[in-house]
């Protein structure tokens, strides 16, 4: 079934993809601006006309890279328990502004260090996050007041479902002029006065080591663009990207799902990936790297004795090799039919090879490869 027209007879929003790298090269402002001139002008016009704005950035926090300011020093802040970087957050709930860093995998926290532990030079933060966009919006648009006419919606501000429902109720009443947040605001919202949708960075998911990265980017861009123009007045969406010619972004902007799906399915077919085959992912965890490697290799060797038509890939290091102090290795099982994978998993359980718990997880038809 194909829905070729927008229900209930509304026009699809006009979507413009902006080369954000080119815009940054053309501006004379040396500050790091996350809202480019095209999006900024469109937002101002929308506010002047009495419309509301949705802004999407699927990355919470203030900045995602903390490093030494000395170019000769290669220190950067990473989590001591995970093979991942720490994310800078800003807490302004108290008397003074406080910056701290948090690992989004094990949730470890510490204050943001002021100086590099290796050379003693000052520390700086790079990258982007919803808190940084919020800070820039208050500077660019003085009429936007956090909590009154502007609201940030992400995992840090929406502690419960009631918080989220209250935010949407205020937005529906028109109290909130600008709703900015992560993918929580990308789907399902139907507010007729939303005339502009802005995507601060459409590239955040493209570099993830997951064969679904392009699919997820297409979904996110097309879904959030569809939040605009759901009333009598036409809507508009502006997508900022450093890779504007990427098919997932370009085809989402042109509302061409058929072409994107054909290209993506052709790639999946060539590499024999879902949906053409079914997948199960076995993740082994252990505090010792050598022990984790040996256990994964031993499990793979035993599985190969009764695989039949099932293909086994690995064992290999997970994209995030260590989380919460435990090293991670993965084994992927792929087959043309789910019954074949079920047979292998059932046989492995009967032989006592799969003892699920802290050290082993089985994810059938995994939604994430990280």
C-alpha positions in Angstrom: 0.0 0.0 0.0 1.3 3.4 -0.9 0.2 6.8 0.5 0.9 9.1 -2.4 -0.8 12.1 -0.8 -0.6 13.6 2.6 -3.6 13.0 4.8 -6.0 14.7 5.1 -5.3 16.5 1.8 -2.5 18.8 3.2 0.5 19.8 1.2 3.9 18.3 2.0 6.4 20.9 3.4 9.1 22.4 1.2 12.4 21.0 2.3 15.8 22.8 1.7 19.1 21.1 2.4 21.8 23.6 3.4 25.5 22.9 3.0 26.5 23.8 6.5 30.2 23.6 5.8 29.9 26.2 3.0 27.8 28.5 5.2 30.5 28.4 7.9 33.2 29.2 5.4 31.2 32.2 4.1 30.5 33.8 7.5 32.9 36.2 9.1 31.8 35.3 12.6 34.6 33.3 14.1 32.4 31.8 16.9 31.2 28.3 16.5 27.6 28.8 15.4 25.2 25.8 15.2 22.4 27.8 13.7 23.4 28.9 10.2 22.3 32.1 8.5 19.7 30.4 6.4 18.0 28.7 9.3 18.3 31.8 11.5 16.6 34.0 8.9 13.8 31.5 8.4 13.3 31.2 12.2 13.1 35.0 12.6 10.5 35.2 9.7 8.4 32.4 11.3 8.4 34.2 14.7 7.5 37.5 13.1 4.6 35.8 11.3 3.3 34.3 14.5 4.3 30.7 13.7 6.0 28.1 15.9 9.4 26.3 15.3 10.6 22.8 15.9 14.4 22.3 16.1 15.9 18.8 16.1 19.4 17.8 17.2 19.7 14.1 18.1 22.5 14.6 20.5 22.0 15.7 24.1 24.4 17.5 26.4 26.5 20.6 25.7 29.5 19.2 23.7 30.8 15.8 22.8 34.5 16.3 22.7 36.8 17.5 25.5 40.5 18.0 24.7 43.7 19.9 25.5 44.0 23.3 23.8 47.7 22.6 23.0 47.9 21.2 19.4 51.1 19.3 20.4 49.3 17.4 23.1 46.9 14.6 22.0 45.0 14.3 25.3 41.3 14.0 25.1 38.9 13.0 27.9 37.5 9.5 27.7 35.6 7.3 30.2 37.8 5.2 32.4 35.3 2.3 32.3 34.2 2.5 28.6 36.0 2.9 25.3 34.0 6.1 24.6 34.3 9.8 25.0 32.7 11.8 27.8 30.0 14.3 27.0 30.1 17.8 28.6 26.9 18.9 30.3 26.1 22.2 32.0 24.1 22.5 35.2 22.6 26.0 35.8 20.1 24.9 38.5 22.2 26.2 41.3 23.6 29.7 42.1 26.5 29.3 39.6 27.0 27.6 36.3 28.6 24.2 36.7 30.1 22.1 34.0 30.5 18.4 34.3 31.1 15.4 32.1 29.0 12.2 31.8 29.5 8.9 30.0 26.3 8.1 28.2 27.0 4.4 28.4 27.9 3.7 32.0 26.5 7.0 33.3 29.8 7.8 35.2 30.1 11.6 36.1 32.8 14.0 37.2 33.4 17.7 37.1 34.9 19.1 33.9 38.6 19.4 34.4 40.0 22.9 33.9 43.5 21.8 32.9 45.0 19.0 30.9 46.4 16.2 33.2 49.3 15.6 30.8 50.7 19.1 30.1 48.7 21.4 32.4 47.3 23.6 29.5 43.6 24.7 29.6 40.9 22.3 28.4 38.4 23.2 25.7 35.2 21.6 24.5 34.1 21.0 20.9 31.1 19.5 19.2 27.4 20.1 19.6 24.5 19.1 21.8 21.0 20.3 22.7 22.3 22.4 25.6 24.7 24.3 23.3 21.9 24.9 20.8 19.7 26.2 23.6 22.4 28.6 24.7 22.8 29.9 21.1 19.1 30.4 20.6 18.9 32.7 23.7 21.7 34.7 22.2 20.3 35.0 18.7 16.6 35.5 19.7 16.2 37.5 22.9 12.5 36.9 22.9 13.1 33.2 23.5 13.2 32.5 27.2 14.0 29.0 28.4 11.1 27.4 30.2 8.7 30.1 29.0 8.7 30.7 25.3 11.4 28.1 24.5 11.7 24.5 25.8 14.4 21.9 25.5 13.1 18.3 25.2 15.6 15.5 25.7 16.4 12.8 28.2 17.9 15.3 30.6 14.9 17.6 30.9 12.0 15.1 30.5 12.4 12.9 33.5 8.9 11.4 33.3 6.2 10.9 30.8 4.2 13.6 32.5 6.9 16.1 31.9 6.8 15.3 28.2 3.0 15.5 28.0 3.0 18.9 29.9 5.6 20.2 27.4 3.4 19.2 24.5 0.3 20.7 26.1 2.0 24.1 26.5 3.3 23.9 22.9 -0.2 23.1 21.7 -1.6 26.2 23.5 1.0 28.4 21.9 2.9 29.3 25.1 6.1 27.7 23.7 7.2 29.4 20.5 10.3 27.1 19.9 10.5 23.5 20.8 14.0 22.1 20.5 15.2 18.6 21.3 16.2 15.2 20.3 14.3 12.5 18.3 11.6 12.7 21.0 10.0 15.5 19.0 10.6 14.0 15.6 7.6 11.6 15.4 3.8 11.9 15.8 3.4 15.5 16.7 0.5 17.2 15.0 0.5 21.0 15.7 -1.1 23.1 12.9 0.9 26.3 13.8 4.3 24.7 13.3 5.4 26.4 10.1 9.2 25.7 10.3 11.2 22.6 11.2 15.0 22.9 11.4 17.5 20.1 11.6 20.6 21.4 13.2 22.8 18.5 12.0 21.5 15.7 9.9 24.8 13.9 10.0 24.9 12.7 13.6 23.8 9.1 12.8 25.5 8.7 9.4 28.9 7.7 10.8 27.6 5.1 13.2 29.0 1.6 12.6 25.6 0.1 11.8 24.3 -1.0 8.4 21.0 0.8 9.3 22.7 4.2 9.7 21.4 5.5 6.3 17.9 4.1 6.9 17.7 5.8 10.3 18.9 9.1 9.0 16.3 9.0 6.2 13.6 8.2 8.7 14.6 10.9 11.1 14.8 13.6 8.5 11.6 12.7 6.7 9.7 12.3 10.0 10.7 15.5 11.5 10.1 17.4 8.2 6.6 16.1 8.3 5.8 18.0 11.5 5.6 21.3 9.5 2.7 22.5 7.5 0.0 20.5 9.2 -2.4 23.5 9.3 -3.8 25.8 6.7 -0.6 27.7 6.1 2.3 26.0 4.2 5.2 24.5 6.1 8.9 24.6 5.5 11.9 22.5 6.7 15.6 23.4 6.6 18.1 20.6 6.9 21.7 21.6 7.8 24.3 19.0 6.8 28.0 18.8 6.1 27.2 16.0 3.6 24.2 17.4 1.7 24.6 15.0 -1.3 24.3 11.9 0.9 21.4 9.9 -0.6 19.7 9.5 2.7 19.5 13.2 3.3 18.9 14.3 -0.3 16.1 11.8 -1.0 14.4 12.5 2.4 14.4 16.2 1.5 12.7 15.4 -1.9 10.2 13.0 -0.2 11.4 10.2 -2.5 11.1 7.1 -0.4 10.7 4.8 -3.4 14.2 5.7 -4.8 15.9 5.5 -1.4 14.3 2.2 -0.6 15.4 0.7 -4.0 19.0 1.8 -3.4 19.1 0.7 0.2 17.5 -2.7 -0.6 20.0 -3.2 -3.4 22.9 -2.7 -1.0 21.4 -5.0 1.5 20.9 -7.7 -1.1 24.5 -7.5 -2.3 25.9 -7.8 1.2 23.3 -10.4 2.3 21.9 -8.4 5.2 18.4 -8.0 6.6 15.7 -7.8 5.5 16.9 -10.5 3.0 18.2 -12.6 5.8 17.5 -12.9 9.5 20.1 -12.1 12.1 21.0 -13.0 15.7 23.8 -11.3 17.6 25.6 -12.9 20.5 27.4 -10.4 22.7 30.0 -11.7 25.2 31.2 -9.6 28.1 34.1 -10.1 30.5 36.3 -7.8 32.7 39.4 -9.4 31.1 40.1 -8.7 27.4 42.1 -11.9 26.8 39.4 -14.0 28.6 36.6 -12.3 26.6 38.5 -13.1 23.3 39.2 -16.7 24.3 35.6 -17.3 25.3 34.1 -15.8 22.1 36.5 -17.9 20.0 35.6 -21.1 21.9 31.9 -20.4 21.5 32.2 -19.7 17.8 34.2 -22.9 17.3 31.5 -25.0 19.0 28.7 -23.3 17.1 30.4 -24.1 13.8 30.0 -27.9 14.5 26.2 -27.7 14.0 25.5 -24.5 11.9 24.2 -26.2 8.8 23.1 -23.5 6.3 23.5 -20.7 9.0 26.4 -18.3 8.4 28.6 -17.3 11.3 30.5 -14.0 11.3 33.1 -13.3 13.9 33.9 -13.3 16.7 34.9 -9.7 16.3 35.3 -6.6 18.6 32.1 -4.7 19.2 31.9 -1.1 17.8 32.2 0.0 21.5 34.8 -2.5 22.7 34.3 -1.9 26.4 31.4 -0.7 28.5 31.2 -0.4 32.3 34.6 -2.1 32.7 33.7 -5.1 30.6 35.3 -6.0 27.2 32.8 -7.0 24.5 33.0 -9.4 21.6 30.2 -10.3 19.2 29.2 -13.3 17.0 26.6 -12.8 14.3 24.4 -15.6 12.9 22.7 -15.0 9.6 20.2 -17.3 7.8 17.6 -17.1 5.1 14.8 -18.2 7.4 14.3 -17.5 11.1 13.7 -21.2 11.8 17.3 -22.0 10.9 18.6 -19.5 13.5 16.1 -20.7 16.1 17.4 -24.3 15.5 21.1 -23.3 16.1 20.2 -21.3 19.3 18.0 -24.1 20.6 20.8 -26.6 20.0 23.3 -24.3 21.7 21.1 -23.9 24.7 20.6 -27.7 25.0 24.4 -28.2 25.0 24.8 -25.6 27.7 26.7 -23.1 25.5 24.3 -20.2 26.0 24.2 -19.3 29.7 22.4 -15.9 29.5 23.3 -13.3 32.0 25.9 -10.5 32.6 28.5 -12.2 30.5 26.3 -13.3 27.5 23.4 -11.7 25.7 21.5 -13.0 22.6 19.7 -10.4 20.5 17.5 -11.8 17.8 16.8 -9.4 14.9 18.9 -6.7 16.6 17.8 -3.1 16.2 21.3 -1.8 16.9 24.8 -3.0 16.1 26.6 -1.0 18.7 
